[in-house]
Amino acid sequence: MRMPRRWYDEGEDPDYRFTLANERTFLAWLRTGLALVGGAIVLAQLVPPFTIAGLRTGLAALLALSGTLLSAFSYRRWARVQWAMRTQKPLPATRLPIVIGWVAAAAGLVVLLVVLIRPL
């Protein structure tokens, strides 16, 4: 399902409630992306170095990259859903929740391991 160049001129305007719900979802994805980038900044600048060299930087980079990609792909998701509603097509599937879920789980697991192996 490829969207035409000027997709916002196609079809009919959907019920405004659905458009606003789609916008709220888009904004929630953006907030999540910003939170991931913010977590990366805090991790890189305020957290003391981990006992494993490079782990803090790697984890911060993973969070920053995830937040940046999520923010970028959230617009694409919003536009695809909006186009589907305008043209009365099925809503497109997305992998964003599972990818972000796994990234968050991996980051949490790393932090948990760091806390557990940290010398007292």
FIZAMAR-764620 format. One record per atom (N, C-alpha, C, O): residue number from 1; residue in three letters; atom name; x, y, z. Coordinates in nm, 3 decimals, always signed. Layout:
NUM | Ala | CA | X | Y | Z .
...
***
This chain:
1 | Met | N | +0.086 | -0.117 | +0.000 .
1 | Met | CA | +0.000 | +0.000 | +0.000 .
1 | Met | C | +0.091 | +0.124 | +0.000 .
1 | Met | O | +0.141 | +0.166 | +0.104 .
2 | Arg | N | +0.109 | +0.180 | -0.116 .
2 | Arg | CA | +0.195 | +0.297 | -0.132 .
2 | Arg | C | +0.108 | +0.421 | -0.138 .
2 | Arg | O | +0.010 | +0.428 | -0.213 .
3 | Met | N | +0.146 | +0.520 | -0.057 .
3 | Met | CA | +0.070 | +0.645 | -0.055 .
3 | Met | C | +0.112 | +0.733 | -0.172 .
3 | Met | O | +0.231 | +0.742 | -0.203 .
4 | Pro | N | +0.017 | +0.798 | -0.236 .
4 | Pro | CA | +0.052 | +0.891 | -0.343 .
4 | Pro | C | +0.125 | +1.013 | -0.287 .
4 | Pro | O | +0.125 | +1.037 | -0.167 .
5 | Arg | N | +0.184 | +1.089 | -0.376 .
5 | Arg | CA | +0.263 | +1.205 | -0.335 .
5 | Arg | C | +0.182 | +1.303 | -0.251 .
5 | Arg | O | +0.229 | +1.348 | -0.147 .
6 | Arg | N | +0.065 | +1.335 | -0.293 .
6 | Arg | CA | -0.020 | +1.430 | -0.218 .
6 | Arg | C | -0.137 | +1.353 | -0.156 .
6 | Arg | O | -0.253 | +1.373 | -0.193 .
7 | Trp | N | -0.105 | +1.266 | -0.061 .
7 | Trp | CA | -0.206 | +1.180 | -0.002 .
7 | Trp | C | -0.314 | +1.257 | +0.072 .
7 | Trp | O | -0.427 | +1.210 | +0.081 .
8 | Tyr | N | -0.281 | +1.373 | +0.123 .
8 | Tyr | CA | -0.378 | +1.450 | +0.203 .
8 | Tyr | C | -0.488 | +1.511 | +0.117 .
8 | Tyr | O | -0.585 | +1.565 | +0.171 .
9 | Asp | N | -0.477 | +1.503 | -0.015 .
9 | Asp | CA | -0.584 | +1.551 | -0.103 .
9 | Asp | C | -0.676 | +1.438 | -0.147 .
9 | Asp | O | -0.781 | +1.463 | -0.207 .
10 | Glu | N | -0.640 | +1.315 | -0.115 .
10 | Glu | CA | -0.719 | +1.201 | -0.159 .
10 | Glu | C | -0.832 | +1.172 | -0.062 .
10 | Glu | O | -0.827 | +1.207 | +0.056 .
11 | Gly | N | -0.936 | +1.105 | -0.114 .
11 | Gly | CA | -1.043 | +1.056 | -0.029 .
11 | Gly | C | -1.123 | +1.166 | +0.037 .
11 | Gly | O | -1.132 | +1.279 | -0.011 .
12 | Glu | N | -1.182 | +1.129 | +0.150 .
12 | Glu | CA | -1.268 | +1.219 | +0.226 .
12 | Glu | C | -1.207 | +1.245 | +0.363 .
12 | Glu | O | -1.132 | +1.163 | +0.416 .
13 | Asp | N | -1.242 | +1.359 | +0.418 .
13 | Asp | CA | -1.197 | +1.388 | +0.554 .
13 | Asp | C | -1.262 | +1.288 | +0.650 .
13 | Asp | O | -1.384 | +1.273 | +0.649 .
14 | Pro | N | -1.182 | +1.220 | +0.732 .
14 | Pro | CA | -1.241 | +1.127 | +0.829 .
14 | Pro | C | -1.307 | +1.205 | +0.943 .
14 | Pro | O | -1.287 | +1.326 | +0.957 .
15 | Asp | N | -1.382 | +1.135 | +1.022 .
15 | Asp | CA | -1.442 | +1.193 | +1.141 .
15 | Asp | C | -1.330 | +1.258 | +1.223 .
15 | Asp | O | -1.226 | +1.195 | +1.246 .
16 | Tyr | N | -1.349 | +1.381 | +1.265 .
16 | Tyr | CA | -1.243 | +1.455 | +1.334 .
16 | Tyr | C | -1.195 | +1.384 | +1.460 .
16 | Tyr | O | -1.080 | +1.400 | +1.500 .
17 | Arg | N | -1.282 | +1.305 | +1.524 .
17 | Arg | CA | -1.242 | +1.234 | +1.645 .
17 | Arg | C | -1.131 | +1.133 | +1.615 .
17 | Arg | O | -1.039 | +1.115 | +1.694 .
18 | Phe | N | -1.141 | +1.068 | +1.499 .
18 | Phe | CA | -1.038 | +0.971 | +1.461 .
18 | Phe | C | -0.908 | +1.042 | +1.424 .
18 | Phe | O | -0.799 | +0.996 | +1.455 .
19 | Thr | N | -0.921 | +1.154 | +1.357 .
19 | Thr | CA | -0.802 | +1.232 | +1.323 .
19 | Thr | C | -0.732 | +1.280 | +1.449 .
19 | Thr | O | -0.609 | +1.272 | +1.458 .
20 | Leu | N | -0.808 | +1.328 | +1.546 .
20 | Leu | CA | -0.748 | +1.374 | +1.671 .
20 | Leu | C | -0.688 | +1.258 | +1.750 .
20 | Leu | O | -0.584 | +1.275 | +1.814 .
21 | Ala | N | -0.752 | +1.142 | +1.747 .
21 | Ala | CA | -0.696 | +1.025 | +1.815 .
21 | Ala | C | -0.564 | +0.983 | +1.750 .
21 | Ala | O | -0.469 | +0.947 | +1.818 .
22 | Asn | N | -0.560 | +0.989 | +1.617 .
22 | Asn | CA | -0.436 | +0.957 | +1.546 .
22 | Asn | C | -0.327 | +1.058 | +1.583 .
22 | Asn | O | -0.211 | +1.020 | +1.601 .
23 | Glu | N | -0.364 | +1.183 | +1.594 .
23 | Glu | CA | -0.267 | +1.286 | +1.633 .
23 | Glu | C | -0.216 | +1.264 | +1.775 .
23 | Glu | O | -0.097 | +1.280 | +1.801 .
24 | Arg | N | -0.305 | +1.227 | +1.866 .
24 | Arg | CA | -0.261 | +1.199 | +2.004 .
24 | Arg | C | -0.164 | +1.082 | +2.008 .
24 | Arg | O | -0.068 | +1.084 | +2.084 .
25 | Thr | N | -0.189 | +0.980 | +1.927 .
25 | Thr | CA | -0.098 | +0.866 | +1.920 .
25 | Thr | C | +0.039 | +0.910 | +1.867 .
25 | Thr | O | +0.142 | +0.869 | +1.919 .
26 | Phe | N | +0.037 | +0.993 | +1.764 .
26 | Phe | CA | +0.161 | +1.048 | +1.709 .
26 | Phe | C | +0.238 | +1.125 | +1.816 .
26 | Phe | O | +0.359 | +1.108 | +1.830 .
27 | Leu | N | +0.168 | +1.207 | +1.891 .
27 | Leu | CA | +0.235 | +1.285 | +1.996 .
27 | Leu | C | +0.287 | +1.195 | +2.107 .
27 | Leu | O | +0.391 | +1.225 | +2.167 .
28 | Ala | N | +0.218 | +1.086 | +2.136 .
28 | Ala | CA | +0.267 | +0.991 | +2.237 .
28 | Ala | C | +0.396 | +0.925 | +2.189 .
28 | Ala | O | +0.488 | +0.905 | +2.268 .
29 | Trp | N | +0.403 | +0.890 | +2.060 .
29 | Trp | CA | +0.527 | +0.834 | +2.006 .
29 | Trp | C | +0.640 | +0.935 | +2.016 .
29 | Trp | O | +0.753 | +0.900 | +2.050 .
30 | Leu | N | +0.609 | +1.062 | +1.986 .
30 | Leu | CA | +0.712 | +1.166 | +1.997 .
30 | Leu | C | +0.760 | +1.181 | +2.141 .
30 | Leu | O | +0.880 | +1.195 | +2.165 .
31 | Arg | N | +0.668 | +1.180 | +2.236 .
31 | Arg | CA | +0.708 | +1.190 | +2.377 .
31 | Arg | C | +0.796 | +1.073 | +2.418 .
31 | Arg | O | +0.894 | +1.091 | +2.491 .
32 | Thr | N | +0.762 | +0.955 | +2.371 .
32 | Thr | CA | +0.844 | +0.838 | +2.402 .
32 | Thr | C | +0.984 | +0.852 | +2.342 .
32 | Thr | O | +1.083 | +0.821 | +2.407 .
33 | Gly | N | +0.991 | +0.899 | +2.218 .
33 | Gly | CA | +1.120 | +0.922 | +2.155 .
33 | Gly | C | +1.203 | +1.024 | +2.230 .
33 | Gly | O | +1.323 | +1.005 | +2.250 .
34 | Leu | N | +1.140 | +1.133 | +2.272 .
34 | Leu | CA | +1.211 | +1.235 | +2.350 .
34 | Leu | C | +1.256 | +1.181 | +2.485 .
34 | Leu | O | +1.365 | +1.216 | +2.533 .
35 | Ala | N | +1.174 | +1.096 | +2.547 .
35 | Ala | CA | +1.213 | +1.037 | +2.675 .
35 | Ala | C | +1.334 | +0.946 | +2.658 .
35 | Ala | O | +1.422 | +0.944 | +2.744 .
36 | Leu | N | +1.339 | +0.872 | +2.548 .
36 | Leu | CA | +1.455 | +0.786 | +2.523 .
36 | Leu | C | +1.581 | +0.870 | +2.502 .
36 | Leu | O | +1.687 | +0.837 | +2.554 .
37 | Val | N | +1.570 | +0.978 | +2.425 .
37 | Val | CA | +1.686 | +1.066 | +2.403 .
37 | Val | C | +1.725 | +1.132 | +2.535 .
37 | Val | O | +1.844 | +1.143 | +2.566 .
38 | Gly | N | +1.627 | +1.175 | +2.613 .
38 | Gly | CA | +1.657 | +1.234 | +2.744 .
38 | Gly | C | +1.726 | +1.135 | +2.836 .
38 | Gly | O | +1.819 | +1.171 | +2.909 .
39 | Gly | N | +1.681 | +1.011 | +2.835 .
39 | Gly | CA | +1.746 | +0.907 | +2.914 .
39 | Gly | C | +1.889 | +0.884 | +2.870 .
39 | Gly | O | +1.977 | +0.859 | +2.952 .
40 | Ala | N | +1.912 | +0.893 | +2.741 .
40 | Ala | CA | +2.049 | +0.877 | +2.689 .
40 | Ala | C | +2.139 | +0.989 | +2.739 .
40 | Ala | O | +2.254 | +0.966 | +2.775 .
41 | Ile | N | +2.086 | +1.111 | +2.740 .
41 | Ile | CA | +2.165 | +1.226 | +2.788 .
41 | Ile | C | +2.197 | +1.210 | +2.936 .
41 | Ile | O | +2.311 | +1.231 | +2.977 .
42 | Val | N | +2.098 | +1.174 | +3.014 .
42 | Val | CA | +2.120 | +1.155 | +3.158 .
42 | Val | C | +2.222 | +1.045 | +3.182 .
42 | Val | O | +2.313 | +1.059 | +3.263 .
43 | Leu | N | +2.207 | +0.935 | +3.110 .
43 | Leu | CA | +2.298 | +0.822 | +3.126 .
43 | Leu | C | +2.441 | +0.862 | +3.090 .
43 | Leu | O | +2.536 | +0.827 | +3.161 .
44 | Ala | N | +2.457 | +0.934 | +2.982 .
44 | Ala | CA | +2.591 | +0.971 | +2.935 .
44 | Ala | C | +2.656 | +1.080 | +3.020 .
44 | Ala | O | +2.778 | +1.083 | +3.035 .
45 | Gln | N | +2.575 | +1.170 | +3.077 .
45 | Gln | CA | +2.631 | +1.286 | +3.145 .
45 | Gln | C | +2.629 | +1.279 | +3.298 .
45 | Gln | O | +2.715 | +1.337 | +3.363 .
46 | Leu | N | +2.532 | +1.210 | +3.354 .
46 | Leu | CA | +2.514 | +1.216 | +3.499 .
46 | Leu | C | +2.542 | +1.085 | +3.573 .
46 | Leu | O | +2.568 | +1.086 | +3.694 .
47 | Val | N | +2.537 | +0.974 | +3.503 .
47 | Val | CA | +2.557 | +0.844 | +3.569 .
47 | Val | C | +2.707 | +0.814 | +3.572 .
47 | Val | O | +2.776 | +0.830 | +3.472 .
48 | Pro | N | +2.757 | +0.770 | +3.688 .
48 | Pro | CA | +2.900 | +0.734 | +3.695 .
48 | Pro | C | +2.931 | +0.617 | +3.600 .
48 | Pro | O | +2.843 | +0.539 | +3.567 .
49 | Pro | N | +3.056 | +0.607 | +3.557 .
49 | Pro | CA | +3.093 | +0.498 | +3.465 .
49 | Pro | C | +3.062 | +0.361 | +3.526 .
49 | Pro | O | +3.073 | +0.340 | +3.647 .
50 | Phe | N | +3.023 | +0.269 | +3.439 .
50 | Phe | CA | +2.996 | +0.132 | +3.482 .
50 | Phe | C | +3.129 | +0.058 | +3.498 .
50 | Phe | O | +3.232 | +0.103 | +3.449 .
51 | Thr | N | +3.124 | -0.054 | +3.565 .
51 | Thr | CA | +3.246 | -0.133 | +3.582 .
51 | Thr | C | +3.291 | -0.194 | +3.449 .
51 | Thr | O | +3.410 | -0.223 | +3.433 .
52 | Ile | N | +3.201 | -0.215 | +3.357 .
52 | Ile | CA | +3.235 | -0.266 | +3.225 .
52 | Ile | C | +3.260 | -0.146 | +3.133 .
52 | Ile | O | +3.171 | -0.065 | +3.110 .
53 | Ala | N | +3.383 | -0.136 | +3.082 .
53 | Ala | CA | +3.422 | -0.021 | +3.000 .
53 | Ala | C | +3.336 | -0.011 | +2.874 .
53 | Ala | O | +3.315 | -0.111 | +2.804 .
54 | Gly | N | +3.287 | +0.108 | +2.845 .
54 | Gly | CA | +3.210 | +0.133 | +2.723 .
54 | Gly | C | +3.063 | +0.098 | +2.731 .
54 | Gly | O | +2.987 | +0.131 | +2.640 .
55 | Leu | N | +3.022 | +0.031 | +2.837 .
55 | Leu | CA | +2.882 | -0.011 | +2.847 .
55 | Leu | C | +2.789 | +0.108 | +2.862 .
55 | Leu | O | +2.682 | +0.111 | +2.799 .
56 | Arg | N | +2.827 | +0.205 | +2.943 .
56 | Arg | CA | +2.743 | +0.323 | +2.963 .
56 | Arg | C | +2.726 | +0.398 | +2.832 .
56 | Arg | O | +2.615 | +0.439 | +2.797 .
57 | Thr | N | +2.835 | +0.417 | +2.760 .
57 | Thr | CA | +2.828 | +0.488 | +2.632 .
57 | Thr | C | +2.746 | +0.409 | +2.530 .
57 | Thr | O | +2.666 | +0.468 | +2.457 .
58 | Gly | N | +2.764 | +0.280 | +2.525 .
58 | Gly | CA | +2.687 | +0.196 | +2.433 .
58 | Gly | C | +2.539 | +0.199 | +2.462 .
58 | Gly | O | +2.457 | +0.207 | +2.370 .
59 | Leu | N | +2.505 | +0.191 | +2.590 .
59 | Leu | CA | +2.364 | +0.196 | +2.628 .
59 | Leu | C | +2.304 | +0.333 | +2.597 .
59 | Leu | O | +2.191 | +0.341 | +2.550 .
60 | Ala | N | +2.378 | +0.439 | +2.624 .
60 | Ala | CA | +2.330 | +0.574 | +2.592 .
60 | Ala | C | +2.311 | +0.589 | +2.441 .
60 | Ala | O | +2.213 | +0.650 | +2.397 .
61 | Ala | N | +2.403 | +0.535 | +2.363 .
61 | Ala | CA | +2.390 | +0.542 | +2.217 .
61 | Ala | C | +2.268 | +0.465 | +2.168 .
61 | Ala | O | +2.197 | +0.510 | +2.079 .
62 | Leu | N | +2.244 | +0.348 | +2.227 .
62 | Leu | CA | +2.126 | +0.269 | +2.191 .
62 | Leu | C | +1.998 | +0.347 | +2.220 .
62 | Leu | O | +1.907 | +0.351 | +2.137 .
63 | Leu | N | +1.991 | +0.410 | +2.337 .
63 | Leu | CA | +1.872 | +0.488 | +2.372 .
63 | Leu | C | +1.855 | +0.608 | +2.280 .
63 | Leu | O | +1.744 | +0.637 | +2.235 .
64 | Ala | N | +1.964 | +0.678 | +2.251 .
64 | Ala | CA | +1.957 | +0.796 | +2.164 .
64 | Ala | C | +1.915 | +0.757 | +2.022 .
64 | Ala | O | +1.830 | +0.823 | +1.962 .
65 | Leu | N | +1.973 | +0.650 | +1.970 .
65 | Leu | CA | +1.937 | +0.605 | +1.837 .
65 | Leu | C | +1.792 | +0.560 | +1.831 .
65 | Leu | O | +1.720 | +0.591 | +1.736 .
66 | Ser | N | +1.749 | +0.487 | +1.933 .
66 | Ser | CA | +1.610 | +0.440 | +1.937 .
66 | Ser | C | +1.512 | +0.556 | +1.943 .
66 | Ser | O | +1.411 | +0.556 | +1.872 .
67 | Gly | N | +1.542 | +0.655 | +2.025 .
67 | Gly | CA | +1.455 | +0.772 | +2.036 .
67 | Gly | C | +1.449 | +0.851 | +1.907 .
67 | Gly | O | +1.343 | +0.899 | +1.868 .
68 | Thr | N | +1.562 | +0.865 | +1.842 .
68 | Thr | CA | +1.567 | +0.938 | +1.716 .
68 | Thr | C | +1.488 | +0.866 | +1.607 .
68 | Thr | O | +1.409 | +0.928 | +1.536 .
69 | Leu | N | +1.510 | +0.736 | +1.595 .
69 | Leu | CA | +1.438 | +0.659 | +1.493 .
69 | Leu | C | +1.289 | +0.653 | +1.522 .
69 | Leu | O | +1.208 | +0.662 | +1.430 .
70 | Leu | N | +1.252 | +0.639 | +1.648 .
70 | Leu | CA | +1.111 | +0.637 | +1.683 .
70 | Leu | C | +1.044 | +0.769 | +1.646 .
70 | Leu | O | +0.933 | +0.769 | +1.592 .
71 | Ser | N | +1.110 | +0.879 | +1.674 .
71 | Ser | CA | +1.054 | +1.009 | +1.639 .
71 | Ser | C | +1.037 | +1.022 | +1.488 .
71 | Ser | O | +0.936 | +1.074 | +1.441 .
72 | Ala | N | +1.135 | +0.976 | +1.413 .
72 | Ala | CA | +1.127 | +0.984 | +1.267 .
72 | Ala | C | +1.016 | +0.894 | +1.212 .
72 | Ala | O | +0.938 | +0.936 | +1.127 .
73 | Phe | N | +1.010 | +0.770 | +1.259 .
73 | Phe | CA | +0.910 | +0.678 | +1.206 .
73 | Phe | C | +0.769 | +0.707 | +1.256 .
73 | Phe | O | +0.672 | +0.663 | +1.194 .
74 | Ser | N | +0.756 | +0.781 | +1.365 .
74 | Ser | CA | +0.622 | +0.812 | +1.415 .
74 | Ser | C | +0.545 | +0.901 | +1.317 .
74 | Ser | O | +0.423 | +0.888 | +1.305 .
75 | Tyr | N | +0.615 | +0.991 | +1.249 .
75 | Tyr | CA | +0.544 | +1.073 | +1.149 .
75 | Tyr | C | +0.495 | +0.985 | +1.035 .
75 | Tyr | O | +0.382 | +1.000 | +0.990 .
76 | Arg | N | +0.580 | +0.895 | +0.990 .
76 | Arg | CA | +0.541 | +0.804 | +0.882 .
76 | Arg | C | +0.418 | +0.723 | +0.923 .
76 | Arg | O | +0.326 | +0.703 | +0.843 .
77 | Arg | N | +0.418 | +0.676 | +1.046 .
77 | Arg | CA | +0.303 | +0.599 | +1.096 .
77 | Arg | C | +0.178 | +0.685 | +1.098 .
77 | Arg | O | +0.071 | +0.641 | +1.056 .
78 | Trp | N | +0.189 | +0.808 | +1.148 .
78 | Trp | CA | +0.074 | +0.898 | +1.152 .
78 | Trp | C | +0.018 | +0.920 | +1.011 .
78 | Trp | O | -0.103 | +0.912 | +0.991 .
79 | Ala | N | +0.107 | +0.948 | +0.914 .
79 | Ala | CA | +0.063 | +0.977 | +0.777 .
79 | Ala | C | -0.004 | +0.855 | +0.714 .
79 | Ala | O | -0.105 | +0.869 | +0.645 .
80 | Arg | N | +0.052 | +0.737 | +0.736 .
80 | Arg | CA | -0.007 | +0.615 | +0.678 .
80 | Arg | C | -0.146 | +0.588 | +0.736 .
80 | Arg | O | -0.237 | +0.549 | +0.663 .
81 | Val | N | -0.162 | +0.608 | +0.866 .
81 | Val | CA | -0.293 | +0.587 | +0.928 .
81 | Val | C | -0.392 | +0.692 | +0.878 .
81 | Val | O | -0.507 | +0.661 | +0.848 .
82 | Gln | N | -0.347 | +0.816 | +0.868 .
82 | Gln | CA | -0.435 | +0.923 | +0.821 .
82 | Gln | C | -0.480 | +0.895 | +0.677 .
82 | Gln | O | -0.597 | +0.912 | +0.644 .
83 | Trp | N | -0.387 | +0.852 | +0.592 .
83 | Trp | CA | -0.421 | +0.820 | +0.454 .
83 | Trp | C | -0.520 | +0.703 | +0.449 .
83 | Trp | O | -0.616 | +0.706 | +0.372 .
84 | Ala | N | -0.496 | +0.601 | +0.530 .
84 | Ala | CA | -0.587 | +0.486 | +0.532 .
84 | Ala | C | -0.728 | +0.529 | +0.574 .
84 | Ala | O | -0.827 | +0.482 | +0.518 .
85 | Met | N | -0.737 | +0.618 | +0.671 .
85 | Met | CA | -0.870 | +0.665 | +0.713 .
85 | Met | C | -0.935 | +0.748 | +0.603 .
85 | Met | O | -1.055 | +0.736 | +0.580 .
86 | Arg | N | -0.857 | +0.831 | +0.534 .
86 | Arg | CA | -0.912 | +0.915 | +0.427 .
86 | Arg | C | -0.964 | +0.831 | +0.310 .
86 | Arg | O | -1.065 | +0.865 | +0.249 .
87 | Thr | N | -0.896 | +0.722 | +0.280 .
87 | Thr | CA | -0.931 | +0.639 | +0.164 .
87 | Thr | C | -1.011 | +0.516 | +0.204 .
87 | Thr | O | -1.040 | +0.431 | +0.120 .
88 | Gln | N | -1.046 | +0.505 | +0.331 .
88 | Gln | CA | -1.124 | +0.394 | +0.386 .
88 | Gln | C | -1.060 | +0.258 | +0.355 .
88 | Gln | O | -1.126 | +0.163 | +0.315 .
89 | Lys | N | -0.929 | +0.253 | +0.375 .
89 | Lys | CA | -0.851 | +0.130 | +0.362 .
89 | Lys | C | -0.825 | +0.076 | +0.503 .
89 | Lys | O | -0.842 | +0.148 | +0.602 .
90 | Pro | N | -0.783 | -0.051 | +0.513 .
90 | Pro | CA | -0.747 | -0.105 | +0.644 .
90 | Pro | C | -0.627 | -0.029 | +0.703 .
90 | Pro | O | -0.540 | +0.018 | +0.630 .
91 | Leu | N | -0.626 | -0.018 | +0.835 .
91 | Leu | CA | -0.514 | +0.050 | +0.900 .
91 | Leu | C | -0.388 | -0.033 | +0.883 .
91 | Leu | O | -0.391 | -0.155 | +0.895 .
92 | Pro | N | -0.276 | +0.033 | +0.854 .
92 | Pro | CA | -0.151 | -0.042 | +0.831 .
92 | Pro | C | -0.096 | -0.098 | +0.962 .
92 | Pro | O | -0.112 | -0.040 | +1.069 .
93 | Ala | N | -0.030 | -0.211 | +0.949 .
93 | Ala | CA | +0.037 | -0.271 | +1.065 .
93 | Ala | C | +0.167 | -0.196 | +1.092 .
93 | Ala | O | +0.222 | -0.131 | +1.003 .
94 | Thr | N | +0.215 | -0.205 | +1.214 .
94 | Thr | CA | +0.342 | -0.141 | +1.249 .
94 | Thr | C | +0.422 | -0.232 | +1.340 .
94 | Thr | O | +0.367 | -0.311 | +1.417 .
95 | Arg | N | +0.553 | -0.221 | +1.330 .
95 | Arg | CA | +0.643 | -0.296 | +1.418 .
95 | Arg | C | +0.698 | -0.208 | +1.529 .
95 | Arg | O | +0.775 | -0.254 | +1.613 .
96 | Leu | N | +0.660 | -0.082 | +1.530 .
96 | Leu | CA | +0.715 | +0.011 | +1.629 .
96 | Leu | C | +0.699 | -0.036 | +1.773 .
96 | Leu | O | +0.796 | -0.032 | +1.848 .
97 | Pro | N | +0.581 | -0.081 | +1.815 .
97 | Pro | CA | +0.567 | -0.121 | +1.955 .
97 | Pro | C | +0.659 | -0.236 | +1.995 .
97 | Pro | O | +0.718 | -0.233 | +2.104 .
98 | Ile | N | +0.673 | -0.336 | +1.910 .
98 | Ile | CA | +0.757 | -0.449 | +1.948 .
98 | Ile | C | +0.905 | -0.411 | +1.949 .
98 | Ile | O | +0.980 | -0.456 | +2.035 .
99 | Val | N | +0.946 | -0.327 | +1.854 .
99 | Val | CA | +1.087 | -0.286 | +1.850 .
99 | Val | C | +1.121 | -0.202 | +1.972 .
99 | Val | O | +1.221 | -0.227 | +2.039 .
100 | Ile | N | +1.038 | -0.104 | +2.002 .
100 | Ile | CA | +1.064 | -0.018 | +2.117 .
100 | Ile | C | +1.052 | -0.098 | +2.247 .
100 | Ile | O | +1.126 | -0.074 | +2.342 .
101 | Gly | N | +0.959 | -0.192 | +2.251 .
101 | Gly | CA | +0.947 | -0.277 | +2.369 .
101 | Gly | C | +1.073 | -0.358 | +2.394 .
101 | Gly | O | +1.118 | -0.368 | +2.508 .
102 | Trp | N | +1.129 | -0.416 | +2.289 .
102 | Trp | CA | +1.252 | -0.494 | +2.304 .
102 | Trp | C | +1.371 | -0.407 | +2.339 .
102 | Trp | O | +1.457 | -0.447 | +2.418 .
103 | Val | N | +1.378 | -0.287 | +2.280 .
103 | Val | CA | +1.488 | -0.196 | +2.315 .
103 | Val | C | +1.479 | -0.156 | +2.462 .
103 | Val | O | +1.580 | -0.157 | +2.533 .
104 | Ala | N | +1.359 | -0.123 | +2.508 .
104 | Ala | CA | +1.342 | -0.086 | +2.648 .
104 | Ala | C | +1.374 | -0.204 | +2.740 .
104 | Ala | O | +1.436 | -0.186 | +2.845 .
105 | Ala | N | +1.331 | -0.323 | +2.701 .
105 | Ala | CA | +1.361 | -0.442 | +2.783 .
105 | Ala | C | +1.511 | -0.469 | +2.787 .
105 | Ala | O | +1.565 | -0.503 | +2.892 .
106 | Ala | N | +1.578 | -0.454 | +2.674 .
106 | Ala | CA | +1.723 | -0.475 | +2.671 .
106 | Ala | C | +1.795 | -0.373 | +2.757 .
106 | Ala | O | +1.887 | -0.408 | +2.832 .
107 | Ala | N | +1.754 | -0.247 | +2.747 .
107 | Ala | CA | +1.816 | -0.142 | +2.829 .
107 | Ala | C | +1.791 | -0.169 | +2.977 .
107 | Ala | O | +1.882 | -0.154 | +3.059 .
108 | Gly | N | +1.670 | -0.208 | +3.011 .
108 | Gly | CA | +1.640 | -0.239 | +3.151 .
108 | Gly | C | +1.719 | -0.357 | +3.202 .
108 | Gly | O | +1.765 | -0.356 | +3.317 .
109 | Leu | N | +1.737 | -0.458 | +3.119 .
109 | Leu | CA | +1.815 | -0.574 | +3.158 .
109 | Leu | C | +1.962 | -0.537 | +3.182 .
109 | Leu | O | +2.023 | -0.585 | +3.277 .
110 | Val | N | +2.017 | -0.453 | +3.095 .
110 | Val | CA | +2.156 | -0.409 | +3.113 .
110 | Val | C | +2.170 | -0.332 | +3.243 .
110 | Val | O | +2.265 | -0.356 | +3.319 .
111 | Val | N | +2.078 | -0.241 | +3.269 .
111 | Val | CA | +2.085 | -0.164 | +3.394 .
111 | Val | C | +2.071 | -0.256 | +3.514 .
111 | Val | O | +2.142 | -0.239 | +3.613 .
112 | Leu | N | +1.982 | -0.353 | +3.507 .
112 | Leu | CA | +1.965 | -0.448 | +3.617 .
112 | Leu | C | +2.094 | -0.528 | +3.641 .
112 | Leu | O | +2.136 | -0.546 | +3.755 .
113 | Leu | N | +2.155 | -0.574 | +3.533 .
113 | Leu | CA | +2.281 | -0.648 | +3.549 .
113 | Leu | C | +2.390 | -0.560 | +3.607 .
113 | Leu | O | +2.468 | -0.606 | +3.690 .
114 | Val | N | +2.397 | -0.436 | +3.564 .
114 | Val | CA | +2.498 | -0.344 | +3.617 .
114 | Val | C | +2.477 | -0.323 | +3.767 .
114 | Val | O | +2.573 | -0.320 | +3.844 .
115 | Val | N | +2.354 | -0.307 | +3.806 .
115 | Val | CA | +2.323 | -0.288 | +3.949 .
115 | Val | C | +2.358 | -0.412 | +4.029 .
115 | Val | O | +2.410 | -0.402 | +4.140 .
116 | Leu | N | +2.330 | -0.529 | +3.974 .
116 | Leu | CA | +2.355 | -0.654 | +4.047 .
116 | Leu | C | +2.505 | -0.686 | +4.058 .
116 | Leu | O | +2.548 | -0.742 | +4.159 .
117 | Ile | N | +2.584 | -0.651 | +3.957 .
117 | Ile | CA | +2.726 | -0.686 | +3.962 .
117 | Ile | C | +2.811 | -0.571 | +4.015 .
117 | Ile | O | +2.933 | -0.585 | +4.028 .
118 | Arg | N | +2.751 | -0.461 | +4.045 .
118 | Arg | CA | +2.824 | -0.344 | +4.097 .
118 | Arg | C | +2.881 | -0.374 | +4.235 .
118 | Arg | O | +2.808 | -0.420 | +4.324 .
119 | Pro | N | +3.009 | -0.347 | +4.255 .
119 | Pro | CA | +3.065 | -0.374 | +4.388 .
119 | Pro | C | +3.011 | -0.273 | +4.489 .
119 | Pro | O | +2.989 | -0.156 | +4.457 .
120 | Leu | N | +2.991 | -0.319 | +4.610 .
120 | Leu | CA | +2.936 | -0.233 | +4.715 .
120 | Leu | C | +3.042 | -0.145 | +4.778 .
120 | Leu | O | +3.012 | -0.067 | +4.868 .
***
